[in-house]
């Protein structure tokens, strides 16, 4: 007798996201949706090599090299914070198979208001799934932006077009000249 086939609707495991990368000096908080598989494995934001998050920020600030290498994540986070950026996700946990936002099920939202960032001047949602929470982030009383996703799944935007959009928001808050 053969064992029963696995159900396609079987519940995915509940996944827990990453802690926020913020400081009292955070001016702009970048909110993703939820870390991808590679980011969860490494416990690092935007760890997938095809994600353009770090490449875009390096292009915004080319005069200050972004730390690289296997053990450079803590230095990358410091690099980010030194520029007034913070990173977190709108979801604290969810069920999901793979890394696609479209596969997110049973999400639990993070308490973004609970961060208490005294210099926060704006929130930038990294992609459409994150931006679905803009009605909540707008209650914080700062401008809220939707930026094009840096995910490799967002192939309809060129690197140059993404960079221009990101640079415009950062410049609006005097994080770049």
C-alpha positions in Angstrom: 0.0 0.0 0.0 1.3 3.4 -0.9 1.4 6.3 1.6 -1.0 9.1 1.0 0.2 11.8 -1.3 1.2 15.1 0.3 -1.6 17.6 0.0 -0.9 20.7 -2.1 -2.8 22.7 0.5 -0.8 21.5 3.5 0.1 24.3 5.8 3.5 25.8 5.2 5.7 26.3 8.2 5.3 29.5 10.3 8.4 31.6 9.6 9.8 34.4 11.8 11.3 37.5 10.3 14.4 39.4 11.2 15.0 42.0 13.9 14.9 45.7 12.7 18.1 47.4 11.8 17.5 50.8 13.2 19.1 53.4 15.5 18.0 56.7 17.1 19.5 58.4 14.0 17.2 56.6 11.5 15.8 59.2 9.2 14.3 56.9 6.5 12.9 53.5 7.3 12.9 51.0 4.4 10.2 48.4 4.8 10.3 45.2 2.8 7.5 42.5 3.0 9.3 39.5 4.5 12.8 38.1 4.1 13.3 35.6 1.4 14.6 32.0 2.0 18.3 33.0 1.6 17.9 36.0 4.0 16.3 33.8 6.6 19.0 31.1 6.2 21.8 33.7 6.7 19.8 36.0 9.0 20.6 38.9 6.8 18.4 41.4 5.0 18.6 41.2 1.2 21.0 38.3 1.2 20.0 36.8 -2.2 22.8 37.7 -4.6 20.4 38.8 -7.3 18.6 41.2 -5.0 19.6 44.7 -6.0 19.1 46.4 -2.6 22.8 46.7 -1.6 23.9 47.4 -5.2 21.4 50.3 -5.4 22.6 51.8 -2.2 26.3 51.4 -3.2 25.4 53.3 -6.4 23.8 56.1 -4.4 26.9 56.5 -2.2 29.8 55.3 -4.4 32.3 57.4 -2.5 32.0 55.1 0.6 32.6 51.5 -0.3 30.1 49.0 1.0 31.7 46.4 3.1 31.7 43.0 1.3 32.6 39.4 2.1 31.2 36.6 4.1 31.5 38.3 7.5 30.6 41.8 6.5 26.9 41.9 7.4 27.4 43.8 10.7 29.5 46.3 8.9 26.9 46.7 6.1 24.3 47.4 8.8 26.5 50.0 10.4 27.1 51.5 6.9 23.4 51.7 6.4 22.8 53.3 9.8 25.6 55.8 9.3 23.6 57.1 6.3 20.4 57.5 8.2 18.7 54.4 6.9 16.9 51.7 8.8 15.5 48.4 7.5 12.7 46.2 8.6 9.7 44.3 7.2 6.0 44.8 7.4 5.5 41.2 8.5 6.9 39.7 11.7 5.9 36.2 10.7 4.0 34.3 8.0 3.6 31.0 6.3 5.3 30.7 3.0 6.9 28.2 0.6 9.8 29.8 -1.3 10.5 33.5 -1.4 7.7 35.0 -3.5 5.4 37.6 -1.8 2.5 36.0 -3.6 3.1 32.8 -1.5 2.7 34.7 1.8 -0.1 33.3 3.9 -1.3 34.1 7.5 0.9 37.1 7.9 1.3 38.8 11.3 2.3 42.5 11.1 5.3 44.1 12.8 4.6 46.9 15.3 6.3 49.6 13.3 5.0 52.4 15.5 6.6 50.7 18.5 10.1 51.4 17.1 10.0 55.0 18.5 12.5 56.5 16.1 13.0 60.2 17.1 14.5 61.4 13.8 12.2 59.4 11.5 11.3 61.6 8.5 9.9 59.1 6.0 9.0 55.5 5.3 9.8 53.8 2.0 8.1 50.6 1.1 10.4 48.3 -0.9 7.8 46.9 -3.4 4.1 46.4 -3.7 3.4 43.8 -1.0 5.0 46.1 1.6 3.1 49.1 0.2 -0.2 47.4 0.9 0.5 48.5 4.5 0.9 52.2 3.6 -2.5 53.1 5.2 -1.0 51.9 8.5 2.4 53.5 8.1 0.8 56.8 7.1 -0.6 57.0 10.7 3.0 57.7 11.9 2.7 61.2 10.4 5.6 61.1 8.0 5.7 60.9 4.2 5.3 57.3 2.9 6.7 56.2 -0.5 6.4 53.1 -2.7 9.8 52.2 -4.2 10.2 49.6 -6.9 11.1 46.3 -5.4 14.8 45.4 -5.4 13.8 41.7 -5.7 15.0 39.7 -8.7 11.3 39.0 -9.3 10.9 42.6 -10.3 12.5 42.3 -13.7 10.2 44.8 -15.4 12.3 47.7 -13.9 15.8 48.2 -15.1 18.6 48.7 -12.5 18.9 52.4 -13.7 15.2 53.0 -13.3 15.1 51.5 -9.8 18.2 53.5 -8.9 16.6 56.8 -10.0 13.5 56.1 -8.0 15.5 55.2 -4.9 17.8 58.2 -5.3 14.9 60.6 -5.6 13.4 59.5 -2.3 16.7 59.6 -0.5 17.5 63.1 -1.9 14.0 64.3 -0.8 15.1 63.7 2.8 18.7 65.1 2.3 20.3 61.7 2.6 22.1 62.3 -0.7 23.0 65.4 -2.6 
